């Protein structure tokens, strides 16, 4: 399982889990684009951080005006 965590002023807070890393990363990216927070994905089996996401990836997704 892969745990989604969001960075808050008091530290990392759990936001849910997914069986597949792909879906966890996609959900974290979506949330980051929505709320501007930094997210990380933690492999619960070995506690390794496998992905860090922030809203910098959202700029590529926003339409040109």
Secondary structure as the mmCIF struct_conf table of DSSP 4:
data_model
#
loop_
_struct_conf.conf_type_id
_struct_conf.id
_struct_conf.beg_label_comp_id
_struct_conf.beg_label_asym_id
_struct_conf.beg_label_seq_id
_struct_conf.end_label_comp_id
_struct_conf.end_label_asym_id
_struct_conf.end_label_seq_id
STRN STRN1 UNK A 2 UNK A 8
TURN_TY1_P TURN_TY1_P1 UNK A 9 UNK A 10
STRN STRN2 UNK A 11 UNK A 18
BEND BEND1 UNK A 19 UNK A 20
HELX_RH_AL_P HELX_RH_AL_P1 UNK A 21 UNK A 35
STRN STRN3 UNK A 39 UNK A 43
TURN_TY1_P TURN_TY1_P2 UNK A 44 UNK A 47
STRN STRN4 UNK A 48 UNK A 53
HELX_RH_3T_P HELX_RH_3T_P1 UNK A 55 UNK A 58
TURN_TY1_P TURN_TY1_P3 UNK A 59 UNK A 61
BEND BEND2 UNK A 62 UNK A 62
HELX_LH_PP_P HELX_LH_PP_P1 UNK A 63 UNK A 64
#
